[in-house]
Amino acid sequence: MTEFLKCADPVTGPSYFLENYFYIQHPVNGKLLYAPYDYQRNLVKSYNDYRFSINLLSRQLGKCLEGDSSRINIRNKQGEEYEIPIGKFYEYQQAKRDGTDIPDISCYKKM
């Protein structure tokens, strides 16, 4: 009953349900508890707070570039591995193309 009341809370209930009882089916890893990105949390909050919400969310708009949650693994020619947020990797690639100052990625180096 306590868990039901947490899910039924008018303010935090939708997010609580989503993060504790909502599962997705991964093609390799099977059933996984859903871990929403920040923009998805904001959408749930918006839907909960405003009855008449409309969101136009196309694919490939760069939603994963926001924040630090989406990371990729890269390896340089010396064999050093890095786990870099996608947004920082995009900045790094853009700077290399433009010939501008390349951002420091040393803090993302895997040990």
N, CA, C and O of each residue as an XYZ file, in Angstrom:
444
protein
N       0.826     -1.192      0.000
C       0.000      0.000      0.000
C       0.873      1.261      0.000
O       0.527      2.266     -0.620
N       1.999      1.193      0.697
C       2.910      2.346      0.737
C       3.427      2.677     -0.656
O       3.481      3.846     -1.038
N       3.809      1.649     -1.421
C       4.305      1.862     -2.773
C       3.212      2.429     -3.676
O       3.479      3.300     -4.504
N       1.996      1.942     -3.519
C       0.877      2.467     -4.308
C       0.671      3.953     -4.024
O       0.442      4.738     -4.943
N       0.753      4.334     -2.758
C       0.575      5.742     -2.392
C       1.694      6.613     -2.975
O       1.450      7.754     -3.369
N       2.904      6.083     -3.029
C       4.010      6.840     -3.643
C       3.750      7.034     -5.136
O       4.036      8.096     -5.688
N       3.211      6.011     -5.780
C       2.900      6.108     -7.217
C       1.703      7.027     -7.473
O       1.611      7.651     -8.530
N       0.795      7.109     -6.512
C      -0.416      7.910     -6.665
C      -0.230      9.361     -6.239
O      -1.153     10.162     -6.383
N       0.934      9.717     -5.721
C       1.179     11.103     -5.306
C       1.002     12.024     -6.507
O       1.584     11.767     -7.560
N       0.207     13.101     -6.376
C      -0.075     13.954     -7.542
C       1.139     14.712     -8.073
O       1.143     15.120     -9.234
N       2.158     14.908     -7.258
C       3.321     15.675     -7.713
C       4.450     14.761     -8.181
O       4.956     14.929     -9.290
N       4.849     13.803     -7.357
C       5.998     12.964     -7.677
C       5.629     11.571     -8.173
O       6.509     10.811     -8.575
N       4.359     11.225     -8.152
C       3.911      9.883     -8.499
C       4.300      9.391     -9.877
O       4.826      8.284     -9.993
N       4.064     10.170    -10.935
C       4.422      9.672    -12.273
C       5.912      9.357    -12.414
O       6.278      8.334    -12.992
N       6.758     10.222    -11.894
C       8.201      9.975    -11.974
C       8.597      8.769    -11.136
O       9.432      7.967    -11.553
N       8.002      8.639     -9.958
C       8.310      7.509     -9.083
C       7.919      6.193     -9.763
O       8.693      5.236     -9.755
N       6.740      6.146    -10.341
C       6.295      4.940    -11.047
C       7.226      4.620    -12.204
O       7.633      3.473    -12.381
N       7.560      5.632    -12.989
C       8.404      5.444    -14.166
C       9.773      4.882    -13.796
O      10.287      4.003    -14.489
N      10.361      5.373    -12.724
C      11.713      4.969    -12.356
C      11.771      3.696    -11.515
O      12.852      3.134    -11.339
N      10.632      3.224    -10.989
C      10.651      2.047    -10.124
C       9.852      0.856    -10.640
O      10.097     -0.272    -10.213
N       8.906      1.076    -11.545
C       8.042     -0.008    -11.997
C       7.915     -0.119    -13.507
O       7.194     -0.988    -13.996
N       8.583      0.720    -14.241
C       8.466      0.733    -15.696
C       9.680      0.022    -16.293
O      10.819      0.381    -15.992
N       9.447     -0.965    -17.123
C      10.532     -1.741    -17.729
C      10.502     -1.609    -19.242
O       9.452     -1.376    -19.840
N      11.675     -1.763    -19.851
C      11.790     -1.793    -21.306
C      12.410     -3.127    -21.695
O      13.052     -3.785    -20.876
N      12.219     -3.518    -22.937
C      12.789     -4.760    -23.440
C      13.989     -4.431    -24.309
O      13.839     -3.860    -25.389
N      15.170     -4.785    -23.848
C      16.402     -4.555    -24.601
C      16.664     -5.779    -25.479
O      16.463     -6.908    -25.031
N      17.111     -5.574    -26.733
C      17.296     -6.720    -27.630
C      18.355     -7.718    -27.167
O      18.263     -8.902    -27.491
N      19.351     -7.265    -26.420
C      20.417     -8.160    -25.964
C      20.294     -8.472    -24.465
O      20.424     -9.624    -24.050
N      20.043     -7.435    -23.665
C      20.039     -7.591    -22.208
C      18.687     -7.980    -21.624
O      18.584     -8.195    -20.416
N      17.661     -8.075    -22.438
C      16.346     -8.494    -21.948
C      15.612     -7.390    -21.199
O      15.726     -6.213    -21.543
N      14.869     -7.772    -20.185
C      14.034     -6.846    -19.421
C      14.910     -5.957    -18.524
O      15.675     -6.453    -17.696
N      14.782     -4.635    -18.705
C      15.569     -3.673    -17.931
C      14.661     -2.625    -17.304
O      13.694     -2.177    -17.919
N      14.979     -2.246    -16.094
C      14.271     -1.136    -15.459
C      14.602      0.138    -16.228
O      15.767      0.408    -16.520
N      13.591      0.907    -16.548
C      13.745      2.107    -17.369
C      14.501      3.190    -16.602
O      14.165      3.492    -15.457
N      15.505      3.765    -17.222
C      16.275      4.868    -16.646
C      16.140      6.058    -17.592
O      16.881      6.150    -18.571
N      15.204      6.972    -17.316
C      14.953      8.078    -18.256
C      16.090      9.102    -18.291
O      16.784      9.319    -17.298
N      16.258      9.716    -19.448
C      17.182     10.835    -19.586
C      16.532     12.072    -18.975
O      15.338     12.080    -18.679
N      17.337     13.115    -18.793
C      16.826     14.358    -18.194
C      15.662     14.929    -18.995
O      14.661     15.350    -18.415
N      15.782     14.948    -20.323
C      14.698     15.525    -21.129
C      13.414     14.712    -20.978
O      12.319     15.267    -21.060
N      13.540     13.391    -20.758
C      12.354     12.563    -20.561
C      11.716     12.840    -19.199
O      10.491     12.854    -19.079
N      12.538     13.059    -18.182
C      12.004     13.440    -16.867
C      11.249     14.766    -16.976
O      10.174     14.932    -16.398
N      11.826     15.701    -17.724
C      11.173     17.001    -17.911
C       9.844     16.852    -18.651
O       8.879     17.551    -18.341
N       9.792     15.950    -19.620
C       8.540     15.712    -20.335
C       7.465     15.149    -19.412
O       6.317     15.592    -19.451
N       7.834     14.173    -18.583
C       6.870     13.585    -17.646
C       6.361     14.650    -16.689
O       5.170     14.703    -16.384
N       7.264     15.495    -16.220
C       6.855     16.583    -15.319
C       5.913     17.547    -16.029
O       4.918     17.988    -15.454
N       6.225     17.867    -17.265
C       5.372     18.761    -18.047
C       3.990     18.159    -18.268
O       2.982     18.848    -18.111
N       3.934     16.879    -18.632
C       2.645     16.216    -18.838
C       1.836     16.183    -17.557
O       0.614     16.332    -17.583
N       2.518     15.988    -16.433
C       1.828     15.919    -15.145
C       1.338     17.296    -14.689
O       0.241     17.418    -14.144
N       2.144     18.317    -14.911
C       1.823     19.663    -14.415
C       0.832     20.417    -15.293
O       0.074     21.252    -14.800
N       0.836     20.127    -16.586
C       0.000     20.882    -17.515
C      -0.885     19.919    -18.305
O      -0.391     19.052    -19.026
N      -2.158     20.080    -18.163
C      -3.110     19.151    -18.766
C      -3.053     19.156    -20.290
O      -3.156     18.104    -20.920
N      -2.890     20.325    -20.877
C      -2.884     20.444    -22.331
C      -1.459     20.678    -22.825
O      -1.093     21.800    -23.174
N      -0.673     19.629    -22.850
C       0.718     19.716    -23.299
C       0.849     19.128    -24.693
O       0.292     18.074    -24.999
N       1.589     19.826    -25.520
C       1.900     19.319    -26.857
C       3.409     19.417    -27.016
O       4.001     20.466    -26.764
N       4.024     18.328    -27.432
C       5.463     18.302    -27.653
C       5.749     17.739    -29.031
O       5.315     16.641    -29.378
N       6.475     18.503    -29.793
C       6.912     18.040    -31.106
C       8.356     17.586    -30.945
O       9.270     18.407    -30.870
N       8.554     16.279    -30.892
C       9.883     15.724    -30.645
C      10.277     14.796    -31.782
O       9.944     13.610    -31.784
N      10.981     15.351    -32.733
C      11.464     14.552    -33.855
C      12.686     13.760    -33.430
O      13.275     14.010    -32.378
N      13.048     12.823    -34.245
C      14.282     12.094    -34.003
C      15.470     12.946    -34.426
O      15.327     13.872    -35.225
N      16.612     12.636    -33.901
C      17.892     13.226    -34.286
C      17.939     14.746    -34.113
O      18.478     15.461    -34.958
N      17.369     15.224    -33.014
C      17.434     16.658    -32.717
C      18.572     16.995    -31.764
O      18.769     18.164    -31.433
N      19.319     16.002    -31.321
C      20.424     16.254    -30.407
C      20.022     16.226    -28.950
O      20.701     16.815    -28.110
N      18.929     15.551    -28.635
C      18.489     15.497    -27.234
C      19.536     14.814    -26.361
O      19.685     15.159    -25.189
N      20.262     13.845    -26.923
C      21.262     13.138    -26.127
C      22.520     13.973    -25.910
O      23.368     13.595    -25.102
N      22.661     15.092    -26.608
C      23.824     15.952    -26.430
C      23.740     16.748    -25.139
O      24.744     17.275    -24.659
N      22.550     16.834    -24.583
C      22.340     17.596    -23.360
C      22.755     16.756    -22.163
O      22.434     15.570    -22.082
N      23.464     17.372    -21.243
C      23.836     16.664    -20.024
C      25.028     15.741    -20.227
O      25.757     15.847    -21.213
N      25.207     14.849    -19.289
C      26.382     14.004    -19.248
C      26.008     12.531    -19.283
O      26.857     11.674    -19.038
N      24.734     12.219    -19.587
C      24.262     10.849    -19.424
C      24.584      9.937    -20.602
O      24.761      8.735    -20.404
N      24.667     10.465    -21.817
C      24.954      9.631    -22.985
C      26.442      9.705    -23.289
O      26.964     10.770    -23.618
N      27.118      8.577    -23.179
C      28.570      8.541    -23.381
C      28.937      7.548    -24.469
O      28.210      6.592    -24.738
N      30.093      7.801    -25.092
C      30.636      6.871    -26.072
C      32.075      6.557    -25.688
O      32.735      7.346    -25.012
N      32.547      5.413    -26.120
C      33.926      5.003    -25.879
C      34.733      5.209    -27.146
O      34.323      4.802    -28.233
N      35.895      5.851    -26.994
C      36.792      6.046    -28.130
C      38.198      5.639    -27.717
O      38.519      5.568    -26.531
N      39.032      5.374    -28.719
C      40.435      5.022    -28.478
C      41.272      5.820    -29.462
O      40.944      5.879    -30.647
N      42.357      6.438    -28.984
C      43.222      7.189    -29.882
C      44.291      6.278    -30.472
O      44.310      5.079    -30.193
N      45.177      6.839    -31.283
C      46.189      6.036    -31.971
C      47.206      5.426    -31.018
O      47.856      4.437    -31.357
N      47.352      6.005    -29.831
C      48.276      5.481    -28.824
C      47.635      4.370    -27.989
O      48.295      3.802    -27.119
N      46.374      4.053    -28.236
C      45.695      2.995    -27.516
C      45.018      3.448    -26.225
O      44.498      2.618    -25.480
N      45.017      4.749    -25.952
C      44.361      5.256    -24.739
C      42.853      5.290    -24.971
O      42.381      5.698    -26.032
N      42.114      4.856    -23.965
C      40.653      4.817    -24.084
C      40.016      5.943    -23.284
O      40.486      6.314    -22.208
N      38.929      6.478    -23.842
C      38.180      7.555    -23.213
C      36.698      7.211    -23.233
O      36.208      6.585    -24.172
N      35.994      7.625    -22.194
C      34.532      7.500    -22.157
C      33.990      8.928    -22.076
O      33.952      9.536    -21.006
N      33.574      9.443    -23.222
C      33.254     10.863    -23.374
C      31.761     11.067    -23.587
O      31.134     10.309    -24.327
N      31.173     12.100    -22.936
C      29.778     12.449    -23.243
C      29.666     12.804    -24.731
O      30.583     13.394    -25.303
N      28.572     12.451    -25.335
C      28.395     12.669    -26.772
C      28.542     14.146    -27.138
O      29.146     14.480    -28.157
N      27.995     15.017    -26.313
C      28.097     16.453    -26.589
C      29.539     16.931    -26.622
O      29.908     17.720    -27.493
N      30.364     16.463    -25.680
C      31.781     16.847    -25.631
C      32.527     16.263    -26.837
O      33.403     16.918    -27.403
N      32.178     15.034    -27.226
C      32.800     14.418    -28.400
C      32.469     15.229    -29.655
O      33.328     15.433    -30.512
N      31.226     15.687    -29.757
C      30.819     16.504    -30.895
C      31.630     17.808    -30.930
O      32.089     18.227    -31.992
N      31.804     18.446    -29.763
C      32.614     19.672    -29.678
C      34.049     19.395    -30.119
O      34.645     20.179    -30.857
N      34.593     18.275    -29.660
C      35.961     17.883    -29.982
C      36.128     17.700    -31.496
O      37.079     18.218    -32.082
N      35.214     16.971    -32.121
C      35.273     16.740    -33.560
C      35.116     18.046    -34.342
O      35.816     18.276    -35.328
N      34.191     18.896    -33.894
C      33.957     20.178    -34.562
C      35.208     21.059    -34.489
O      35.571     21.708    -35.470
N      35.864     21.079    -33.326
C      37.075     21.890    -33.161
C      38.201     21.369    -34.059
O      38.950     22.162    -34.630
N      38.326     20.056    -34.190
C      39.351     19.487    -35.072
C      39.088     19.877    -36.516
O      40.019     20.200    -37.254
N      37.813     19.849    -36.928
C      37.466     20.221    -38.309
C      37.718     21.698    -38.571
O      38.226     22.074    -39.627
N      37.351     22.547    -37.583
C      37.451     23.992    -37.765
C      38.851     24.535    -37.524
O      39.148     25.667    -37.905
N      39.718     23.744    -36.894
C      41.058     24.208    -36.569
C      41.087     25.129    -35.364
O      42.045     25.881    -35.186
N      40.053     25.086    -34.532
C      40.011     25.917    -33.316
C      40.562     25.121    -32.140
O      40.962     23.967    -32.294
N      40.578     25.741    -30.971
C      41.106     25.084    -29.770
C      40.292     23.832    -29.442
O      39.069     23.883    -29.308
N      40.994     22.717    -29.316
C      40.349     21.445    -29.012
C      40.095     21.374    -27.510
O      41.001     21.641    -26.721
N      38.853     21.011    -27.094
C      38.564     20.929    -25.660
C      39.369     19.810    -24.996
O      39.685     18.798    -25.620
N      39.689     20.014    -23.728
C      40.446     19.040    -22.954
C      39.543     17.853    -22.599
O      38.493     18.024    -21.979
N      39.961     16.663    -22.996
C      39.169     15.468    -22.700
C      39.920     14.534    -21.743
O      39.504     13.394    -21.537
N      41.012     15.011    -21.167
C      41.837     14.140    -20.321
C      41.078     13.633    -19.090
O      41.393     12.559    -18.576
N      40.098     14.379    -18.617
C      39.341     13.938    -17.436
C      38.437     12.747    -17.748
O      37.924     12.115    -16.825
N      38.232     12.429    -19.019
C      37.377     11.311    -19.417
C      38.181     10.044    -19.736
O      37.620      9.039    -20.170
N      39.507     10.104    -19.516
C      40.362      8.966    -19.823
C      40.067      7.807    -18.886
O      39.949      7.983    -17.673
N      39.950      6.610    -19.470
C      39.733      5.406    -18.659
C      41.077      4.946    -18.092
O      42.103      4.982    -18.772
N      41.046      4.532    -16.885
C      42.281      4.067    -16.235
C      42.425      2.580    -16.360
O      43.403      2.012    -15.873
